[in-house]
Amino acid sequence: MDQAGNDSAVQQTTVQVDLTPPTTTYTLDALPVNGWYTRPVMVTLSAVDEGAGVFQTQYRVNGEPGWRSYGGPFPVNQAGAQTLIYQSTDRALNTETAHTLTLPLDLAPPTLDSR
């Protein structure tokens, strides 16, 4: 109501509240043999969010300085213990705590020492 006594029409608005971050899981296309992967591993990340919806998923391998935007399955193909860090953010800008996955890769067959 203004000072002249004029009332405005009743108005309504909806306020959406999302305080919960998304959840990201991974799928690998290989199984370890005695704890080691013997070929490059394709990693698929999948994020879900019950509130505002997933905005983006990001990852980095072996302490890269910046995040990569996840656009689909990607290979981890360097020998040794590879560290993958991943996380997702929803449209309300809630970011989940980063997850760490270690993938030990042994890509070379053993050799026989004939001494």
C-alpha positions in Angstrom: 0.0 0.0 0.0 1.3 3.4 -0.9 0.7 6.6 1.1 -2.4 7.4 -0.9 -4.0 4.2 0.2 -3.6 2.3 -3.1 -3.1 -1.4 -2.6 -1.2 -3.5 -5.1 -2.4 -6.8 -6.3 -1.4 -9.8 -4.2 1.9 -11.2 -5.5 3.5 -14.5 -4.9 7.1 -15.8 -5.4 8.7 -19.1 -4.9 12.1 -19.3 -3.2 14.0 -22.5 -4.0 16.6 -23.6 -1.4 19.2 -26.2 -2.2 21.8 -26.7 0.5 22.9 -30.2 -0.5 25.8 -30.8 -3.0 25.7 -33.3 -5.7 27.1 -36.8 -5.4 29.6 -38.2 -8.0 30.5 -41.8 -8.6 32.9 -43.5 -10.9 32.9 -46.6 -13.2 36.0 -48.2 -14.6 36.2 -50.4 -17.7 38.8 -52.7 -16.2 39.3 -54.9 -13.2 42.6 -55.0 -11.3 44.8 -58.1 -11.2 46.4 -58.6 -7.8 45.6 -54.9 -7.1 47.1 -53.6 -10.4 45.5 -52.6 -13.7 47.5 -54.2 -16.6 46.1 -51.9 -19.3 44.9 -48.3 -19.6 41.7 -47.6 -17.7 38.7 -45.7 -19.0 37.0 -43.7 -16.3 33.4 -42.7 -16.4 32.1 -40.1 -13.9 28.4 -39.8 -13.1 26.9 -37.1 -10.9 23.3 -36.7 -9.5 21.7 -33.9 -7.6 18.3 -34.0 -5.9 17.9 -30.2 -5.8 18.9 -27.7 -8.4 20.6 -30.2 -10.7 24.2 -30.8 -11.7 26.0 -27.9 -13.2 29.4 -29.4 -13.8 31.8 -32.2 -13.0 35.5 -31.7 -12.9 38.6 -33.8 -12.5 42.4 -33.8 -12.4 45.0 -36.5 -12.7 48.3 -36.6 -10.7 48.0 -33.2 -9.1 47.5 -31.1 -12.3 47.3 -27.5 -11.4 43.8 -26.9 -12.7 40.5 -28.8 -13.1 39.4 -30.4 -16.4 35.7 -30.2 -17.3 34.3 -33.7 -17.6 32.8 -34.2 -21.0 32.7 -38.0 -21.1 34.8 -41.1 -20.4 38.6 -40.5 -20.4 41.6 -42.8 -20.2 44.2 -43.0 -17.4 47.1 -44.5 -19.2 50.4 -43.7 -17.5 52.3 -46.5 -15.6 52.6 -46.3 -11.9 50.1 -45.1 -9.2 47.8 -42.6 -10.8 45.8 -40.3 -8.6 42.4 -39.1 -9.8 40.6 -36.3 -8.0 37.0 -35.5 -9.0 34.0 -33.4 -7.8 30.8 -31.9 -9.0 28.9 -28.6 -8.5 25.2 -28.1 -8.7 23.3 -25.2 -10.2 22.9 -23.6 -6.7 26.8 -23.6 -6.6 27.0 -26.3 -3.9 30.3 -28.2 -4.5 30.8 -31.7 -3.0 34.0 -32.6 -1.2 36.5 -33.8 -3.7 37.0 -37.6 -4.0 40.4 -39.2 -4.5 40.9 -42.5 -6.4 44.2 -44.2 -6.9 44.7 -46.4 -9.9 47.9 -48.4 -9.9 48.9 -49.2 -13.5 51.5 -51.8 -14.5 51.5 -51.7 -18.3 54.7 -53.6 -19.0 54.9 -57.4 -19.0 57.6 -59.0 -16.9 61.0 -59.9 -18.4 63.0 -62.9 -17.7 66.6 -62.4 -16.6 68.6 -65.2 -18.1 71.7 -64.8 -15.9 
